[in-house]
Amino acid sequence: GAVVSQHPSRVICKSGTSVKIECRSLDFQATTMFWYRQFPKQSLMLMATSNEGSKATYEQGVEKDKFLINHASLTLSTLTVTSAHPEDSSFYICSARHTGGHTEAFFGQGTRLTVV
Amino acid sequence: GQNIDQPTEMTATEGAIVQINCTYQTSGFNGLFWYQQHAGEAPTFLSYNVLDGLEEKGRFSSFLSRSKGYSYLLLKELQMKDSASYLCAVLDSNYQLIWGAGTKLIIKP
């Protein structure tokens, strides 16, 4: 199957700082990538849909100025958590699908963010 | 609204068979996925059903009934490594994935 690489896998940062998470599709082109957040013992919650070359579409309740998404190429999307606070501590996962939308979603390894 | 229901937790014995059910109500339907997620890891793909019936893949099988809005994941010959959460997800009419909350499966020796 296709490979999606997410980096870093774990990050600890101080409150008030910013953290960038990268998501790369290694062997296919992904015009659309998805960013999810997952709190312990809860399901994946879609934060935003990232479209190459255009603005991301954010889900209701997700602050676009706090969670900056850049999808500058067909293989790379980044999520920047700005001015992080302890309540932003979570598991962030990116996902990408081949164009057409019918195939399964391939997930990155996830990033465990801890804000202290 | 869109809704996917699956049991929160199930327990089964090593070597046995377990069936995890999923019911859904979504705006449109373009397929149903099952994913496995071990604690602290990203989900991994198990199966995709878009037509009614049973899809078998080794020890895992997935069934779909579109008229009933129902699917199940069947795991045979359970192994300890099968202890994980199993996520049901539906691709709606806009090709957005709608996720269930997941079923935590506990395997006992």
Interface residues (C-beta under 8 A of the other chain):
Chain A: G1 Q6 F34 K41 Q42 S43 L44 M45 L46 T49 F91 I93 G101 H102 T103 E104 A105 F106 F107 G108 Q109 G110 R112
Chain B: N30 G31 F33 G40 E41 A42 P43 T44 F45 Y48 V50 L87 L91 Y95 Q96 L97 W99 G100 A101 G102 K104
